[in-house]
Amino acid sequence: MILLQTISTDNQVVADTLTNLDSASSNIGLLDLMIKGGYMMIPLYLLFILAIFIFVERVITIRKAAKTPKGLVDQVKMMVQGGDIQRAKMVCHGENTPVANMIAKGLDRIGSPLKNIEVAIENVGKIEIYKLEKNLGLLATVSGAAPMIGFLGTVAGMIRAFIGVAQEEGMVSPKLLSTGIYEAMITTATGLVVGIVAYLGYNYLVGQVSKLIHSMEYTTVEFIDLLQEK
């Protein structure tokens, strides 16, 4: 009889604890969760802001670089065939895009051996590609570092939670243990979110840069063919 009463009492305590936890969790907002994550949330916030900044800045830069008129090569071709090299250079310098800059360098080298012109265009292309890929490596680093920082925060939070349990005298409250654990897990969730956002942004930017590089290579081939025909 005493055993049944004890079990019934324990069950009631657990039920009351779960009810309190459900009530508390329903009242916890997103901001409260972000605050409860602890000091390890600060670097995760900074990494998230950095990732968003790099993504937006790179998208703007790549879109500007891709705004080369489709008929630029044809326009330059007509001018070169007509002997109006200076006007062709002015058209290219007016665009200020990677493709236009590469063609402008080739126009500057007209009169030199074809091989020298190709090398000059390739060198300009390498510089333009470097400009396009700027900070992409940093974005990739954020995508890998954020989950690890989040996991580190969870491990640190779990250690603090179990230290608190060890310091408790008598019966340990399930609420104390569960609260410490869910607060520790917040950093892992945040780190994964930041890492996923940075990873998706990185792959999108790499794809856009690859398309632009292909366009640059195709235009270079057209320009070299133009010089061979001249």
Secondary structure in CASP SS format (residue, H / E / C, confidence):
PFRMAT SS
TARGET T0000
AUTHOR 0000-0000-0000
METHOD secondary structure of the structure
MODEL  1
M C 1.00
I H 1.00
L H 1.00
L H 1.00
Q H 1.00
T H 1.00
I H 1.00
S H 1.00
T H 1.00
D H 1.00
N H 1.00
Q H 1.00
V H 1.00
V H 1.00
A H 1.00
D H 1.00
T H 1.00
L H 1.00
T H 1.00
N H 1.00
L H 1.00
D H 1.00
S H 1.00
A H 1.00
S H 1.00
S H 1.00
N H 1.00
I C 1.00
G C 1.00
L H 1.00
L H 1.00
D H 1.00
L H 1.00
M H 1.00
I H 1.00
K H 1.00
G C 1.00
G C 1.00
Y C 1.00
M C 1.00
M H 1.00
I H 1.00
P H 1.00
L H 1.00
Y H 1.00
L H 1.00
L H 1.00
F H 1.00
I H 1.00
L H 1.00
A H 1.00
I H 1.00
F H 1.00
I H 1.00
F H 1.00
V H 1.00
E H 1.00
R H 1.00
V H 1.00
I H 1.00
T H 1.00
I H 1.00
R H 1.00
K H 1.00
A H 1.00
A C 1.00
K C 1.00
T C 1.00
P C 1.00
K C 1.00
G C 1.00
L H 1.00
V H 1.00
D H 1.00
Q H 1.00
V H 1.00
K H 1.00
M H 1.00
M H 1.00
V H 1.00
Q H 1.00
G C 1.00
G C 1.00
D C 1.00
I H 1.00
Q H 1.00
R H 1.00
A H 1.00
K H 1.00
M H 1.00
V H 1.00
C H 1.00
H H 1.00
G H 1.00
E H 1.00
N C 1.00
T C 1.00
P H 1.00
V H 1.00
A H 1.00
N H 1.00
M H 1.00
I H 1.00
A H 1.00
K H 1.00
G H 1.00
L H 1.00
D H 1.00
R C 1.00
I C 1.00
G C 1.00
S C 1.00
P C 1.00
L H 1.00
K H 1.00
N H 1.00
I H 1.00
E H 1.00
V H 1.00
A H 1.00
I H 1.00
E H 1.00
N H 1.00
V H 1.00
G H 1.00
K H 1.00
I H 1.00
E H 1.00
I H 1.00
Y H 1.00
K H 1.00
L H 1.00
E C 1.00
K C 1.00
N C 1.00
L H 1.00
G H 1.00
L H 1.00
L H 1.00
A H 1.00
T H 1.00
V H 1.00
S H 1.00
G H 1.00
A H 1.00
A H 1.00
P H 1.00
M H 1.00
I H 1.00
G H 1.00
F H 1.00
L H 1.00
G H 1.00
T H 1.00
V H 1.00
A H 1.00
G H 1.00
M H 1.00
I H 1.00
R H 1.00
A H 1.00
F H 1.00
I H 1.00
G H 1.00
V H 1.00
A H 1.00
Q H 1.00
E C 1.00
E C 1.00
G C 1.00
M C 1.00
V C 1.00
S C 1.00
P H 1.00
K H 1.00
L H 1.00
L H 1.00
S H 1.00
T H 1.00
G H 1.00
I H 1.00
Y H 1.00
E H 1.00
A H 1.00
M H 1.00
I H 1.00
T H 1.00
T H 1.00
A H 1.00
T H 1.00
G H 1.00
L H 1.00
V H 1.00
V H 1.00
G H 1.00
I H 1.00
V H 1.00
A H 1.00
Y H 1.00
L H 1.00
G H 1.00
Y H 1.00
N H 1.00
Y H 1.00
L H 1.00
V H 1.00
G H 1.00
Q H 1.00
V H 1.00
S H 1.00
K H 1.00
L H 1.00
I H 1.00
H H 1.00
S H 1.00
M H 1.00
E H 1.00
Y H 1.00
T H 1.00
T H 1.00
V H 1.00
E H 1.00
F H 1.00
I H 1.00
D H 1.00
L H 1.00
L H 1.00
Q H 1.00
E H 1.00
K C 1.00
END
